[in-house]
Amino acid sequence: YKSTTVYLDDNGIIYCRAVANDSYDDSDLVALRDRMKLLSEGKKFLVLMEMKEFEILLTKEARSFIGKDPESAQIVKAEAVVIQSTTTRILFNLIMMVNKPNFPFKAFNNEEKAVQWLLSMS
């Protein structure tokens, strides 16, 4: 979707890998959520958003959507975000505290730790 590759791995984690810098609004997040829902065949799922080399900027509406979307709360078990920059990771965690999602959410700068955390949530 847009500049993100989305796929389901063998552990049941849906990966969203940024392949270019981009900006997402709330309608983009609805489309991305619906794509993940199709991949999971309507079952609850874990999400790993990877933004190691590229950054995805969320509009104010998108950040608000994350915390208020009742459908996401019903289908997402937990979400981890992998961000290479420590400063960006800290900022992202602060933003998510304000726009807290209705499911466990955590930012990491190590993919292996993010996967371990996600698997502990399933």
BAROVEX-119213 format. One record per atom (N, C-alpha, C): residue number from 1; residue in one letter; atom name; y, z, x. Coordinates in steps of 0.1 Angstrom, whole numbers, plus 5000, padded with zeros to 4 digits. Each point is the difference from the previous one (the first is absolute). Layout:
% residues N
<rec nr="NUM" rest="A" atom="CA" yy="Y" zz="Z" xx="X"/>
...
***
This chain:
% residues 122
<rec nr="1" rest="Y" atom="N" yy="4988" zz="5000" xx="5009"/>
<rec nr="1" rest="Y" atom="CA" yy="5012" zz="5000" xx="4991"/>
<rec nr="1" rest="Y" atom="C" yy="5012" zz="5000" xx="5009"/>
<rec nr="2" rest="K" atom="N" yy="5010" zz="4992" xx="4997"/>
<rec nr="2" rest="K" atom="CA" yy="5012" zz="4998" xx="5008"/>
<rec nr="2" rest="K" atom="C" yy="4996" zz="5000" xx="5015"/>
<rec nr="3" rest="S" atom="N" yy="5005" zz="5010" xx="5007"/>
<rec nr="3" rest="S" atom="CA" yy="4997" zz="5000" xx="5015"/>
<rec nr="3" rest="S" atom="C" yy="4989" zz="5011" xx="5003"/>
<rec nr="4" rest="T" atom="N" yy="4991" zz="5002" xx="4991"/>
<rec nr="4" rest="T" atom="CA" yy="4990" zz="5011" xx="5001"/>
<rec nr="4" rest="T" atom="C" yy="4986" zz="4994" xx="4998"/>
<rec nr="5" rest="T" atom="N" yy="4991" zz="5002" xx="5009"/>
<rec nr="5" rest="T" atom="CA" yy="4986" zz="4996" xx="4998"/>
<rec nr="5" rest="T" atom="C" yy="4993" zz="5012" xx="4993"/>
<rec nr="6" rest="V" atom="N" yy="4993" zz="4998" xx="4989"/>
<rec nr="6" rest="V" atom="CA" yy="4994" zz="5010" xx="4992"/>
<rec nr="6" rest="V" atom="C" yy="4985" zz="4997" xx="5000"/>
<rec nr="7" rest="Y" atom="N" yy="4991" zz="5010" xx="5004"/>
<rec nr="7" rest="Y" atom="CA" yy="4986" zz="4999" xx="4999"/>
<rec nr="7" rest="Y" atom="C" yy="4993" zz="5013" xx="4998"/>
<rec nr="8" rest="L" atom="N" yy="4988" zz="5000" xx="4996"/>
<rec nr="8" rest="L" atom="CA" yy="4991" zz="5012" xx="4998"/>
<rec nr="8" rest="L" atom="C" yy="4990" zz="5000" xx="5011"/>
<rec nr="9" rest="D" atom="N" yy="4999" zz="5012" xx="5007"/>
<rec nr="9" rest="D" atom="CA" yy="4990" zz="5001" xx="5011"/>
<rec nr="9" rest="D" atom="C" yy="4987" zz="5007" xx="4995"/>
<rec nr="10" rest="D" atom="N" yy="4991" zz="5001" xx="5009"/>
<rec nr="10" rest="D" atom="CA" yy="4987" zz="5006" xx="4996"/>
<rec nr="10" rest="D" atom="C" yy="5000" zz="5015" xx="4996"/>
<rec nr="11" rest="N" atom="N" yy="5011" zz="5007" xx="5004"/>
<rec nr="11" rest="N" atom="CA" yy="5001" zz="5014" xx="4997"/>
<rec nr="11" rest="N" atom="C" yy="5007" zz="5002" xx="4986"/>
<rec nr="12" rest="G" atom="N" yy="5003" zz="4989" xx="4994"/>
<rec nr="12" rest="G" atom="CA" yy="5007" zz="5001" xx="4987"/>
<rec nr="12" rest="G" atom="C" yy="5015" zz="5002" xx="5001"/>
<rec nr="13" rest="I" atom="N" yy="5005" zz="4998" xx="5012"/>
<rec nr="13" rest="I" atom="CA" yy="5015" zz="5001" xx="5002"/>
<rec nr="13" rest="I" atom="C" yy="5006" zz="4986" xx="4998"/>
<rec nr="14" rest="I" atom="N" yy="5011" zz="5000" xx="4993"/>
<rec nr="14" rest="I" atom="CA" yy="5007" zz="4987" xx="4998"/>
<rec nr="14" rest="I" atom="C" yy="5011" zz="5001" xx="5011"/>
<rec nr="15" rest="Y" atom="N" yy="5000" zz="4990" xx="5009"/>
<rec nr="15" rest="Y" atom="CA" yy="5010" zz="4998" xx="5010"/>
<rec nr="15" rest="Y" atom="C" yy="5011" zz="4991" xx="4996"/>
<rec nr="16" rest="C" atom="N" yy="5012" zz="5004" xx="5003"/>
<rec nr="16" rest="C" atom="CA" yy="5012" zz="4991" xx="4998"/>
<rec nr="16" rest="C" atom="C" yy="5006" zz="5000" xx="5014"/>
<rec nr="17" rest="R" atom="N" yy="4999" zz="4988" xx="5006"/>
<rec nr="17" rest="R" atom="CA" yy="5005" zz="4998" xx="5014"/>
<rec nr="17" rest="R" atom="C" yy="5013" zz="4992" xx="4999"/>
<rec nr="18" rest="A" atom="N" yy="5011" zz="5005" xx="5005"/>
<rec nr="18" rest="A" atom="CA" yy="5012" zz="4992" xx="5001"/>
<rec nr="18" rest="A" atom="C" yy="4998" zz="4990" xx="5011"/>
<rec nr="19" rest="V" atom="N" yy="5003" zz="4987" xx="4997"/>
<rec nr="19" rest="V" atom="CA" yy="4999" zz="4990" xx="5009"/>
<rec nr="19" rest="V" atom="C" yy="5014" zz="4993" xx="5004"/>
<rec nr="20" rest="A" atom="N" yy="5010" zz="5006" xx="4994"/>
<rec nr="20" rest="A" atom="CA" yy="5014" zz="4996" xx="5003"/>
<rec nr="20" rest="A" atom="C" yy="5010" zz="5011" xx="4994"/>
<rec nr="21" rest="N" atom="N" yy="5012" zz="5001" xx="5005"/>
<rec nr="21" rest="N" atom="CA" yy="5009" zz="5009" xx="4994"/>
<rec nr="21" rest="N" atom="C" yy="5004" zz="4995" xx="4986"/>
<rec nr="22" rest="D" atom="N" yy="5001" zz="5009" xx="4991"/>
<rec nr="22" rest="D" atom="CA" yy="5003" zz="4996" xx="4986"/>
<rec nr="22" rest="D" atom="C" yy="5006" zz="5011" xx="4992"/>
<rec nr="23" rest="S" atom="N" yy="5005" zz="4997" xx="4989"/>
<rec nr="23" rest="S" atom="CA" yy="5006" zz="5010" xx="4991"/>
<rec nr="23" rest="S" atom="C" yy="4993" zz="4999" xx="4986"/>
<rec nr="24" rest="Y" atom="N" yy="4996" zz="5011" xx="4995"/>
<rec nr="24" rest="Y" atom="CA" yy="4993" zz="5001" xx="4987"/>
<rec nr="24" rest="Y" atom="C" yy="5008" zz="5007" xx="4990"/>
<rec nr="25" rest="D" atom="N" yy="5001" zz="4995" xx="4987"/>
<rec nr="25" rest="D" atom="CA" yy="5006" zz="5007" xx="4989"/>
<rec nr="25" rest="D" atom="C" yy="4989" zz="5005" xx="4991"/>
<rec nr="26" rest="D" atom="N" yy="5004" zz="5006" xx="4989"/>
<rec nr="26" rest="D" atom="CA" yy="4990" zz="5006" xx="4991"/>
<rec nr="26" rest="D" atom="C" yy="4990" zz="4989" xx="4994"/>
<rec nr="27" rest="S" atom="N" yy="5005" zz="4988" xx="4997"/>
<rec nr="27" rest="S" atom="CA" yy="4991" zz="4990" xx="4995"/>
<rec nr="27" rest="S" atom="C" yy="4990" zz="4995" xx="5010"/>
<rec nr="28" rest="D" atom="N" yy="5004" zz="5000" xx="5013"/>
<rec nr="28" rest="D" atom="CA" yy="4990" zz="4997" xx="5011"/>
<rec nr="28" rest="D" atom="C" yy="4989" zz="5011" xx="5000"/>
<rec nr="29" rest="L" atom="N" yy="5004" zz="5013" xx="4998"/>
<rec nr="29" rest="L" atom="CA" yy="4990" zz="5010" xx="5001"/>
<rec nr="29" rest="L" atom="C" yy="4991" zz="5000" xx="4988"/>
<rec nr="30" rest="V" atom="N" yy="5005" zz="4995" xx="4988"/>
<rec nr="30" rest="V" atom="CA" yy="4991" zz="4998" xx="4989"/>
<rec nr="30" rest="V" atom="C" yy="4990" zz="4989" xx="5003"/>
<rec nr="31" rest="A" atom="N" yy="5004" zz="4989" xx="5005"/>
<rec nr="31" rest="A" atom="CA" yy="4991" zz="4989" xx="5004"/>
<rec nr="31" rest="A" atom="C" yy="4990" zz="5005" xx="5010"/>
<rec nr="32" rest="L" atom="N" yy="5004" zz="5007" xx="5010"/>
<rec nr="32" rest="L" atom="CA" yy="4991" zz="5005" xx="5011"/>
<rec nr="32" rest="L" atom="C" yy="4990" zz="5010" xx="4994"/>
<rec nr="33" rest="R" atom="N" yy="5005" zz="5009" xx="4991"/>
<rec nr="33" rest="R" atom="CA" yy="4991" zz="5009" xx="4993"/>
<rec nr="33" rest="R" atom="C" yy="4989" zz="4993" xx="4992"/>
<rec nr="34" rest="D" atom="N" yy="5004" zz="4990" xx="4993"/>
<rec nr="34" rest="D" atom="CA" yy="4991" zz="4992" xx="4992"/>
<rec nr="34" rest="D" atom="C" yy="4990" zz="4993" xx="5008"/>
<rec nr="35" rest="R" atom="N" yy="5004" zz="4995" xx="5012"/>
<rec nr="35" rest="R" atom="CA" yy="4991" zz="4993" xx="5009"/>
<rec nr="35" rest="R" atom="C" yy="4989" zz="5010" xx="5005"/>
<rec nr="36" rest="M" atom="N" yy="5005" zz="5012" xx="5004"/>
<rec nr="36" rest="M" atom="CA" yy="4990" zz="5010" xx="5004"/>
<rec nr="36" rest="M" atom="C" yy="4991" zz="5004" xx="4989"/>
<rec nr="37" rest="K" atom="N" yy="5005" zz="5001" xx="4988"/>
<rec nr="37" rest="K" atom="CA" yy="4992" zz="5004" xx="4989"/>
<rec nr="37" rest="K" atom="C" yy="4988" zz="4989" xx="4998"/>
<rec nr="38" rest="L" atom="N" yy="5004" zz="4988" xx="5002"/>
<rec nr="38" rest="L" atom="CA" yy="4989" zz="4989" xx="4999"/>
<rec nr="38" rest="L" atom="C" yy="4990" zz="5002" xx="5011"/>
<rec nr="39" rest="L" atom="N" yy="5004" zz="5002" xx="5012"/>
<rec nr="39" rest="L" atom="CA" yy="4991" zz="5002" xx="5011"/>
<rec nr="39" rest="L" atom="C" yy="4991" zz="5012" xx="4998"/>
<rec nr="40" rest="S" atom="N" yy="5005" zz="5010" xx="4993"/>
<rec nr="40" rest="S" atom="CA" yy="4991" zz="5012" xx="4998"/>
<rec nr="40" rest="S" atom="C" yy="4992" zz="4999" xx="4987"/>
<rec nr="41" rest="E" atom="N" yy="5002" zz="4989" xx="4993"/>
<rec nr="41" rest="E" atom="CA" yy="4993" zz="4998" xx="4988"/>
<rec nr="41" rest="E" atom="C" yy="5003" zz="5011" xx="4990"/>
<rec nr="42" rest="G" atom="N" yy="5013" zz="5005" xx="5000"/>
<rec nr="42" rest="G" atom="CA" yy="5004" zz="5010" xx="4990"/>
<rec nr="42" rest="G" atom="C" yy="4996" zz="5014" xx="5004"/>
<rec nr="43" rest="K" atom="N" yy="4993" zz="5002" xx="5011"/>
<rec nr="43" rest="K" atom="CA" yy="4996" zz="5014" xx="5004"/>
<rec nr="43" rest="K" atom="C" yy="5012" zz="5006" xx="5008"/>
<rec nr="44" rest="K" atom="N" yy="5000" zz="5014" xx="5001"/>
<rec nr="44" rest="K" atom="CA" yy="5009" zz="5006" xx="5008"/>
<rec nr="44" rest="K" atom="C" yy="4998" zz="4996" xx="5015"/>
<rec nr="45" rest="F" atom="N" yy="5011" zz="4999" xx="5008"/>
<rec nr="45" rest="F" atom="CA" yy="4998" zz="4996" xx="5013"/>
<rec nr="45" rest="F" atom="C" yy="5010" zz="5007" xx="5010"/>
<rec nr="46" rest="L" atom="N" yy="4996" zz="4999" xx="5013"/>
<rec nr="46" rest="L" atom="CA" yy="5009" zz="5005" xx="5011"/>
<rec nr="46" rest="L" atom="C" yy="5008" zz="4988" xx="5006"/>
<rec nr="47" rest="V" atom="N" yy="5012" zz="5003" xx="5004"/>
<rec nr="47" rest="V" atom="CA" yy="5009" zz="4989" xx="5005"/>
<rec nr="47" rest="V" atom="C" yy="5004" zz="5004" xx="5015"/>
<rec nr="48" rest="L" atom="N" yy="4999" zz="4990" xx="5009"/>
<rec nr="48" rest="L" atom="CA" yy="5006" zz="5001" xx="5013"/>
<rec nr="48" rest="L" atom="C" yy="5010" zz="4989" xx="5002"/>
<rec nr="49" rest="M" atom="N" yy="5012" zz="5004" xx="5001"/>
<rec nr="49" rest="M" atom="CA" yy="5011" zz="4990" xx="5002"/>
<rec nr="49" rest="M" atom="C" yy="5003" zz="5000" xx="5015"/>
<rec nr="50" rest="E" atom="N" yy="4999" zz="4989" xx="5006"/>
<rec nr="50" rest="E" atom="CA" yy="5002" zz="4999" xx="5015"/>
<rec nr="50" rest="E" atom="C" yy="5013" zz="4993" xx="5003"/>
<rec nr="51" rest="M" atom="N" yy="5009" zz="5007" xx="5006"/>
<rec nr="51" rest="M" atom="CA" yy="5013" zz="4994" xx="5004"/>
<rec nr="51" rest="M" atom="C" yy="5002" zz="5002" xx="5015"/>
<rec nr="52" rest="K" atom="N" yy="4990" zz="4996" xx="5009"/>
<rec nr="52" rest="K" atom="CA" yy="5001" zz="5003" xx="5014"/>
<rec nr="52" rest="K" atom="C" yy="5011" zz="4991" xx="5007"/>
<rec nr="53" rest="E" atom="N" yy="4999" zz="4987" xx="4998"/>
<rec nr="53" rest="E" atom="CA" yy="5009" zz="4990" xx="5007"/>
<rec nr="53" rest="E" atom="C" yy="5011" zz="4996" xx="4991"/>
<rec nr="54" rest="F" atom="N" yy="4999" zz="5001" xx="4987"/>
<rec nr="54" rest="F" atom="CA" yy="5010" zz="4995" xx="4991"/>
<rec nr="54" rest="F" atom="C" yy="5004" zz="5012" xx="4990"/>
<rec nr="55" rest="E" atom="N" yy="5012" zz="4999" xx="4994"/>
<rec nr="55" rest="E" atom="CA" yy="5004" zz="5010" xx="4991"/>
<rec nr="55" rest="E" atom="C" yy="5002" zz="4994" xx="4986"/>
<rec nr="56" rest="I" atom="N" yy="4997" zz="5008" xx="4990"/>
<rec nr="56" rest="I" atom="CA" yy="5002" zz="4996" xx="4987"/>
<rec nr="56" rest="I" atom="C" yy="5011" zz="5010" xx="4994"/>
<rec nr="57" rest="L" atom="N" yy="5011" zz="4995" xx="4996"/>
<rec nr="57" rest="L" atom="CA" yy="5010" zz="5008" xx="4995"/>
<rec nr="57" rest="L" atom="C" yy="4998" zz="5001" xx="4984"/>
<rec nr="58" rest="L" atom="N" yy="5002" zz="5012" xx="4995"/>
<rec nr="58" rest="L" atom="CA" yy="4999" zz="5002" xx="4986"/>
<rec nr="58" rest="L" atom="C" yy="5014" zz="5001" xx="4994"/>
<rec nr="59" rest="T" atom="N" yy="5003" zz="4993" xx="4989"/>
<rec nr="59" rest="T" atom="CA" yy="5013" zz="5002" xx="4994"/>
<rec nr="59" rest="T" atom="C" yy="5000" zz="5014" xx="4993"/>
<rec nr="60" rest="K" atom="N" yy="5011" zz="5004" xx="4996"/>
<rec nr="60" rest="K" atom="CA" yy="5002" zz="5013" xx="4993"/>
<rec nr="60" rest="K" atom="C" yy="4991" zz="5000" xx="4987"/>
<rec nr="61" rest="E" atom="N" yy="4999" zz="4989" xx="4993"/>
<rec nr="61" rest="E" atom="CA" yy="4991" zz="4999" xx="4988"/>
<rec nr="61" rest="E" atom="C" yy="4986" zz="5001" xx="5004"/>
<rec nr="62" rest="A" atom="N" yy="4996" zz="4994" xx="5011"/>
<rec nr="62" rest="A" atom="CA" yy="4986" zz="5001" xx="5004"/>
<rec nr="62" rest="A" atom="C" yy="4996" zz="5014" xx="5004"/>
<rec nr="63" rest="R" atom="N" yy="5009" zz="5007" xx="5007"/>
<rec nr="63" rest="R" atom="CA" yy="4997" zz="5014" xx="5004"/>
<rec nr="63" rest="R" atom="C" yy="4999" zz="5008" xx="4988"/>
<rec nr="64" rest="S" atom="N" yy="5008" zz="4998" xx="4990"/>
<rec nr="64" rest="S" atom="CA" yy="4999" zz="5008" xx="4988"/>
<rec nr="64" rest="S" atom="C" yy="4988" zz="4997" xx="4992"/>
<rec nr="65" rest="F" atom="N" yy="4996" zz="4987" xx="5000"/>
<rec nr="65" rest="F" atom="CA" yy="4987" zz="4995" xx="4993"/>
<rec nr="65" rest="F" atom="C" yy="4988" zz="5008" xx="5005"/>
<rec nr="66" rest="I" atom="N" yy="5000" zz="5002" xx="5014"/>
<rec nr="66" rest="I" atom="CA" yy="4988" zz="5006" xx="5006"/>
<rec nr="66" rest="I" atom="C" yy="4997" zz="5014" xx="4993"/>
<rec nr="67" rest="G" atom="N" yy="5011" zz="5007" xx="4998"/>
<rec nr="67" rest="G" atom="CA" yy="4998" zz="5014" xx="4995"/>
<rec nr="67" rest="G" atom="C" yy="4998" zz="5000" xx="4984"/>
<rec nr="68" rest="K" atom="N" yy="5003" zz="4989" xx="4994"/>
<rec nr="68" rest="K" atom="CA" yy="5001" zz="5001" xx="4985"/>
<rec nr="68" rest="K" atom="C" yy="4989" zz="4991" xx="4993"/>
<rec nr="69" rest="D" atom="N" yy="4993" zz="4992" xx="5007"/>
<rec nr="69" rest="D" atom="CA" yy="4991" zz="4990" xx="4994"/>
<rec nr="69" rest="D" atom="C" yy="4987" zz="5008" xx="4995"/>
<rec nr="70" rest="P" atom="N" yy="4998" zz="5001" xx="4987"/>
<rec nr="70" rest="P" atom="CA" yy="4988" zz="5007" xx="4995"/>
<rec nr="70" rest="P" atom="C" yy="4987" zz="4993" xx="5003"/>
<rec nr="71" rest="E" atom="N" yy="5001" zz="4987" xx="5000"/>
<rec nr="71" rest="E" atom="CA" yy="4988" zz="4992" xx="5003"/>
<rec nr="71" rest="E" atom="C" yy="4994" zz="5002" xx="5014"/>
<rec nr="72" rest="S" atom="N" yy="5009" zz="5001" xx="5010"/>
<rec nr="72" rest="S" atom="CA" yy="4996" zz="5002" xx="5014"/>
<rec nr="72" rest="S" atom="C" yy="4994" zz="5014" xx="5001"/>
<rec nr="73" rest="A" atom="N" yy="5006" zz="5010" xx="4993"/>
<rec nr="73" rest="A" atom="CA" yy="4994" zz="5014" xx="5000"/>
<rec nr="73" rest="A" atom="C" yy="4986" zz="5000" xx="4995"/>
<rec nr="74" rest="Q" atom="N" yy="4997" zz="4991" xx="4991"/>
<rec nr="74" rest="Q" atom="CA" yy="4986" zz="4999" xx="4994"/>
<rec nr="74" rest="Q" atom="C" yy="4990" zz="4993" xx="5009"/>
<rec nr="75" rest="I" atom="N" yy="5005" zz="4991" xx="5009"/>
<rec nr="75" rest="I" atom="CA" yy="4990" zz="4992" xx="5007"/>
<rec nr="75" rest="I" atom="C" yy="5000" zz="5002" xx="5015"/>
<rec nr="76" rest="V" atom="N" yy="5011" zz="5006" xx="5006"/>
<rec nr="76" rest="V" atom="CA" yy="5000" zz="5003" xx="5014"/>
<rec nr="76" rest="V" atom="C" yy="4995" zz="5014" xx="5003"/>
<rec nr="77" rest="K" atom="N" yy="4990" zz="5001" xx="5009"/>
<rec nr="77" rest="K" atom="CA" yy="4995" zz="5013" xx="5004"/>
<rec nr="77" rest="K" atom="C" yy="5009" zz="5007" xx="5010"/>
<rec nr="78" rest="A" atom="N" yy="5004" zz="4991" xx="5010"/>
<rec nr="78" rest="A" atom="CA" yy="5009" zz="5005" xx="5011"/>
<rec nr="78" rest="A" atom="C" yy="5005" zz="4988" xx="5007"/>
<rec nr="79" rest="E" atom="N" yy="5012" zz="5001" xx="5007"/>
<rec nr="79" rest="E" atom="CA" yy="5005" zz="4989" xx="5008"/>
<rec nr="79" rest="E" atom="C" yy="5005" zz="5006" xx="5013"/>
<rec nr="80" rest="A" atom="N" yy="4996" zz="4992" xx="5010"/>
<rec nr="80" rest="A" atom="CA" yy="5005" zz="5003" xx="5014"/>
<rec nr="80" rest="A" atom="C" yy="5008" zz="4988" xx="5005"/>
<rec nr="81" rest="V" atom="N" yy="5010" zz="5003" xx="5007"/>
<rec nr="81" rest="V" atom="CA" yy="5008" zz="4989" xx="5006"/>
<rec nr="81" rest="V" atom="C" yy="5000" zz="5002" xx="5015"/>
<rec nr="82" rest="V" atom="N" yy="4997" zz="4989" xx="5007"/>
<rec nr="82" rest="V" atom="CA" yy="5000" zz="5000" xx="5015"/>
<rec nr="82" rest="V" atom="C" yy="5013" zz="4993" xx="5005"/>
<rec nr="83" rest="I" atom="N" yy="5008" zz="5008" xx="5007"/>
<rec nr="83" rest="I" atom="CA" yy="5013" zz="4995" xx="5005"/>
<rec nr="83" rest="I" atom="C" yy="5001" zz="5004" xx="5014"/>
<rec nr="84" rest="Q" atom="N" yy="5002" zz="4990" xx="5009"/>
<rec nr="84" rest="Q" atom="CA" yy="5000" zz="5001" xx="5014"/>
<rec nr="84" rest="Q" atom="C" yy="5011" zz="5010" xx="5005"/>
<rec nr="85" rest="S" atom="N" yy="5012" zz="4998" xx="4995"/>
<rec nr="85" rest="S" atom="CA" yy="5011" zz="5008" xx="5005"/>
<rec nr="85" rest="S" atom="C" yy="5000" zz="5014" xx="4994"/>
<rec nr="86" rest="T" atom="N" yy="5001" zz="5010" xx="5009"/>
<rec nr="86" rest="T" atom="CA" yy="5000" zz="5014" xx="4995"/>
<rec nr="86" rest="T" atom="C" yy="5012" zz="5003" xx="4992"/>
<rec nr="87" rest="T" atom="N" yy="5011" zz="4995" xx="5004"/>
<rec nr="87" rest="T" atom="CA" yy="5012" zz="5002" xx="4992"/>
<rec nr="87" rest="T" atom="C" yy="4999" zz="4994" xx="4986"/>
<rec nr="88" rest="T" atom="N" yy="4995" zz="4988" xx="4999"/>
<rec nr="88" rest="T" atom="CA" yy="4998" zz="4994" xx="4987"/>
<rec nr="88" rest="T" atom="C" yy="4990" zz="5007" xx="4991"/>
<rec nr="89" rest="R" atom="N" yy="4990" zz="5005" xx="5007"/>
<rec nr="89" rest="R" atom="CA" yy="4989" zz="5008" xx="4993"/>
<rec nr="89" rest="R" atom="C" yy="5006" zz="5013" xx="4994"/>
<rec nr="90" rest="I" atom="N" yy="5008" zz="5007" xx="5008"/>
<rec nr="90" rest="I" atom="CA" yy="5007" zz="5012" xx="4995"/>
<rec nr="90" rest="I" atom="C" yy="5009" zz="4997" xx="4988"/>
<rec nr="91" rest="L" atom="N" yy="5008" zz="4989" xx="5002"/>
<rec nr="91" rest="L" atom="CA" yy="5009" zz="4996" xx="4989"/>
<rec nr="91" rest="L" atom="C" yy="4992" zz="4996" xx="4988"/>
<rec nr="92" rest="F" atom="N" yy="4990" zz="4993" xx="5001"/>
<rec nr="92" rest="F" atom="CA" yy="4991" zz="4996" xx="4989"/>
<rec nr="92" rest="F" atom="C" yy="4995" zz="5012" xx="4992"/>
<rec nr="93" rest="N" atom="N" yy="4995" zz="5010" xx="5008"/>
<rec nr="93" rest="N" atom="CA" yy="4995" zz="5013" xx="4994"/>
<rec nr="93" rest="N" atom="C" yy="5011" zz="5007" xx="4992"/>
<rec nr="94" rest="L" atom="N" yy="5012" zz="5000" xx="5005"/>
<rec nr="94" rest="L" atom="CA" yy="5011" zz="5006" xx="4993"/>
<rec nr="94" rest="L" atom="C" yy="5004" zz="4993" xx="4987"/>
<rec nr="95" rest="I" atom="N" yy="5000" zz="4987" xx="5001"/>
<rec nr="95" rest="I" atom="CA" yy="5003" zz="4992" xx="4988"/>
<rec nr="95" rest="I" atom="C" yy="4989" zz="5002" xx="4989"/>
<rec nr="96" rest="M" atom="N" yy="4988" zz="5001" xx="5005"/>
<rec nr="96" rest="M" atom="CA" yy="4989" zz="5002" xx="4990"/>
<rec nr="96" rest="M" atom="C" yy="5000" zz="5015" xx="4994"/>
<rec nr="97" rest="M" atom="N" yy="5006" zz="5009" xx="5007"/>
<rec nr="97" rest="M" atom="CA" yy="5002" zz="5013" xx="4995"/>
<rec nr="97" rest="M" atom="C" yy="5009" zz="5000" xx="4988"/>
<rec nr="98" rest="V" atom="N" yy="5011" zz="4992" xx="5001"/>
<rec nr="98" rest="V" atom="CA" yy="5009" zz="4998" xx="4989"/>
<rec nr="98" rest="V" atom="C" yy="4994" zz="4992" xx="4988"/>
<rec nr="99" rest="N" atom="N" yy="4993" zz="4990" xx="5004"/>
<rec nr="99" rest="N" atom="CA" yy="4994" zz="4991" xx="4990"/>
<rec nr="99" rest="N" atom="C" yy="4985" zz="5002" xx="5000"/>
<rec nr="100" rest="K" atom="N" yy="4996" zz="5012" xx="4998"/>
<rec nr="100" rest="K" atom="CA" yy="4986" zz="5004" xx="5001"/>
<rec nr="100" rest="K" atom="C" yy="4991" zz="4993" xx="4991"/>
<rec nr="101" rest="P" atom="N" yy="4989" zz="4993" xx="5005"/>
<rec nr="101" rest="P" atom="CA" yy="4991" zz="4994" xx="4991"/>
<rec nr="101" rest="P" atom="C" yy="4991" zz="5010" xx="4993"/>
<rec nr="102" rest="N" atom="N" yy="4993" zz="4996" xx="4990"/>
<rec nr="102" rest="N" atom="CA" yy="4991" zz="5008" xx="4992"/>
<rec nr="102" rest="N" atom="C" yy="4986" zz="5000" xx="5006"/>
<rec nr="103" rest="F" atom="N" yy="4999" zz="4998" xx="5013"/>
<rec nr="103" rest="F" atom="CA" yy="4987" zz="5000" xx="5007"/>
<rec nr="103" rest="F" atom="C" yy="5003" zz="5004" xx="5014"/>
<rec nr="104" rest="P" atom="N" yy="4989" zz="5005" xx="5008"/>
<rec nr="104" rest="P" atom="CA" yy="5003" zz="5004" xx="5013"/>
<rec nr="104" rest="P" atom="C" yy="5005" zz="4988" xx="5009"/>
<rec nr="105" rest="F" atom="N" yy="5010" zz="5003" xx="5008"/>
<rec nr="105" rest="F" atom="CA" yy="5006" zz="4989" xx="5008"/>
<rec nr="105" rest="F" atom="C" yy="5004" zz="5006" xx="5014"/>
<rec nr="106" rest="K" atom="N" yy="4997" zz="4992" xx="5010"/>
<rec nr="106" rest="K" atom="CA" yy="5004" zz="5005" xx="5014"/>
<rec nr="106" rest="K" atom="C" yy="5002" zz="4989" xx="5009"/>
<rec nr="107" rest="A" atom="N" yy="5010" zz="5001" xx="5009"/>
<rec nr="107" rest="A" atom="CA" yy="5003" zz="4989" xx="5010"/>
<rec nr="107" rest="A" atom="C" yy="4994" zz="5005" xx="5014"/>
<rec nr="108" rest="F" atom="N" yy="4995" zz="4990" xx="5007"/>
<rec nr="108" rest="F" atom="CA" yy="4994" zz="5003" xx="5013"/>
<rec nr="108" rest="F" atom="C" yy="5005" zz="4989" xx="5010"/>
<rec nr="109" rest="N" atom="N" yy="4998" zz="5003" xx="5013"/>
<rec nr="109" rest="N" atom="CA" yy="5003" zz="4990" xx="5010"/>
<rec nr="109" rest="N" atom="C" yy="4987" zz="4996" xx="5007"/>
<rec nr="110" rest="N" atom="N" yy="4988" zz="5004" xx="4994"/>
<rec nr="110" rest="N" atom="CA" yy="4987" zz="4997" xx="5005"/>
<rec nr="110" rest="N" atom="C" yy="4991" zz="4996" xx="4989"/>
<rec nr="111" rest="E" atom="N" yy="4995" zz="4988" xx="5000"/>
<rec nr="111" rest="E" atom="CA" yy="4991" zz="4994" xx="4989"/>
<rec nr="111" rest="E" atom="C" yy="4987" zz="5008" xx="4999"/>
<rec nr="112" rest="E" atom="N" yy="4994" zz="5004" xx="5011"/>
<rec nr="112" rest="E" atom="CA" yy="4988" zz="5008" xx="4999"/>
<rec nr="112" rest="E" atom="C" yy="5001" zz="5013" xx="4992"/>
<rec nr="113" rest="K" atom="N" yy="5011" zz="5007" xx="5003"/>
<rec nr="113" rest="K" atom="CA" yy="5003" zz="5013" xx="4994"/>
<rec nr="113" rest="K" atom="C" yy="5003" zz="4997" xx="4985"/>
<rec nr="114" rest="A" atom="N" yy="5007" zz="4989" xx="4997"/>
<rec nr="114" rest="A" atom="CA" yy="5003" zz="4997" xx="4986"/>
<rec nr="114" rest="A" atom="C" yy="4987" zz="4997" xx="4992"/>
<rec nr="115" rest="V" atom="N" yy="4991" zz="4993" xx="5006"/>
<rec nr="115" rest="V" atom="CA" yy="4987" zz="4997" xx="4993"/>
<rec nr="115" rest="V" atom="C" yy="4992" zz="5013" xx="4998"/>
<rec nr="116" rest="Q" atom="N" yy="5000" zz="5008" xx="5011"/>
<rec nr="116" rest="Q" atom="CA" yy="4993" zz="5013" xx="4998"/>
<rec nr="116" rest="Q" atom="C" yy="5005" zz="5008" xx="4989"/>
<rec nr="117" rest="W" atom="N" yy="5014" zz="5001" xx="4999"/>
<rec nr="117" rest="W" atom="CA" yy="5006" zz="5008" xx="4989"/>
<rec nr="117" rest="W" atom="C" yy="4997" zz="4994" xx="4987"/>
<rec nr="118" rest="L" atom="N" yy="5001" zz="4986" xx="4999"/>
<rec nr="118" rest="L" atom="CA" yy="4996" zz="4994" xx="4987"/>
<rec nr="118" rest="L" atom="C" yy="4986" zz="5003" xx="4996"/>
<rec nr="119" rest="L" atom="N" yy="4991" zz="4998" xx="5009"/>
<rec nr="119" rest="L" atom="CA" yy="4986" zz="5003" xx="4996"/>
<rec nr="119" rest="L" atom="C" yy="4997" zz="5014" xx="4996"/>
<rec nr="120" rest="S" atom="N" yy="5008" zz="5010" xx="5006"/>
<rec nr="120" rest="S" atom="CA" yy="4999" zz="5014" xx="4996"/>
<rec nr="120" rest="S" atom="C" yy="5005" zz="5002" xx="4985"/>
<rec nr="121" rest="M" atom="N" yy="5008" zz="4990" xx="4995"/>
<rec nr="121" rest="M" atom="CA" yy="5006" zz="5001" xx="4987"/>
<rec nr="121" rest="M" atom="C" yy="4991" zz="4994" xx="4989"/>
<rec nr="122" rest="S" atom="N" yy="4989" zz="4993" xx="5004"/>
<rec nr="122" rest="S" atom="CA" yy="4992" zz="4994" xx="4990"/>
<rec nr="122" rest="S" atom="C" yy="4989" zz="5008" xx="4995"/>
***
